[in-house]
Every structure is written in structure tokens, then in C-alpha cells.
Amino acid sequence: MEEPRIVRLASVTSTQEVARDLPIGSVVVADHQTAGRGRLDRRWDAPSGSALLASFVLEPHPLLSLAAGVAAAEACGPDVRLKWPNDLMLRGRKLGGILVEVSGGKAVVGIGINLTSAPPGAARLGLPRDDLLDRLRAELSAWASAPHGRILDRWRELSVTLGRRVRVELPGHAFEGTAQDIAEDGALVVDGQRVGAGDVIHLKQRGPGARSRAAPRRSARG
Ligand code: BTN
């Protein structure tokens, strides 16, 4: 059994690329990524040293994506919430994101959190990177092995998606509805339909004269 380790690097293509060749328990942290990746094939770009950019190699399990979201929200602090599936939100703005990639019996959980700068419209946390990394390691270790019911319950408590009108964008198809719950496997339930992947956009709350419209295309970070 190889020793788990923390690998600290100045610049990488993506911490995900380095992490996938390392044993379970390893963590890769970088100051800068030249080809950082977000969900749904988006890019994740951040100025050098301005964000926590880390990938954790863990045992795969079906709720790992939600568990990682809960762990990251807990590590960031009491004001941080989750937008389905696991975007970190601070006062309505995106603070960070999580990308889970599974291959070869390992799951690589990539977490990016804006610390000292953020794109227009996004949030930043302002915590020291190494303090946040220590908290993340502890929370991830706890939540990755938590009972599924506890992960789902805590995700529901932290959610800013449940109860909202949302637009679901799937390849070649989109619809609007109310996000009602998450299913036992982590799928979002929108007007009775299960959404397992794709993009979920929070629609503006309707007021007199308000109209719903899709948010513009954006990078993963903002
Ligand atoms: C998203 O919100 O779409 C997920 C963003 C995940 C970004 C992190 S930064 C560290 C790790 N390396 C990557 O290339 N991506 C993840």
C-alpha cells in the first residue's frame, strides 16, 4: 500500500491530471492551473495564488459529489450554501465549484474556491489557503464516509436550490419547473422529473411584471 501524500505544485495543467495517477488518500494543491477544468466541459481559470485549487483522491461512492459539496461548504463557513449539484454559493454568488471524475477504481474530487479574487459577479472567501485546505481535508474525510441519509439531510439543509424555480438544461432539451427534492441517488427532482446531470439555472423569483429568462453562458468560475 503506497503512502498517501500531499503534493504541492506551483503550476500544473490541472490538479485533476496529477491526482489521477496517485493513490487513494493523496491530495494535489497548485498555485496555478494552465488548463483548469469545470463541470460540463467548462474552463476554470484563476490568477496565480488567488484561489484554492486542490484535487483529492478518494474511494468512489454514489453520493460522493454531494458529500464533497457538503464538506466544502462546512469547511468554508456558516454562510456558504449549495446550488445543485455542488456549487458553493456565498450570498447568492458563486464562490467555488467541485468536479468529480471517476476512473480506475478511484474518484478524483477537484475543488476550486475563490480566495483573494473572483470574476465579476462571483464571490471570494478571504481565508488563508492552508487553513482552508486543512479544514477541507478534515471535512472531506468525515463526509466521504458518512451514512448516505446524513449526507442527503445536510445537503438539503444547505441547499439554495430546493424550493426554487429552475431551468434545467440537458443536451438538446431544456425545461423549467420547481426543484422539489433530491432523490436517494442524488438526482434533483424537478416537477417530478429526475435530473441526474446537466446544468440547473436558478430563475429569478417572480414578482409583478417579472419574466423568467435563462442566465447567460458563463465560465465555470463565475
Ligand atoms: C465547476 O464549478 O464547474 C467545478 C470547478 C472545479 C475546479 C477545480 S480547481 C481544482 C481542480 N482542478 C481542475 O482542473 N478543476 C478542479
Boltz pocket constraint, residues with backbone or C-beta under 6 A from the ligand:
constraints:
  - pocket:
      binder: B
      contacts: [[A, 13], [A, 14], [A, 15], [A, 16], [A, 33], [A, 35], [A, 36], [A, 37], [A, 38], [A, 39], [A, 40], [A, 42], [A, 44], [A, 52], [A, 53], [A, 54], [A, 55], [A, 87], [A, 96], [A, 97], [A, 98], [A, 99], [A, 110], [A, 111], [A, 112], [A, 113], [A, 220], [A, 221]]
      max_distance: 6.0
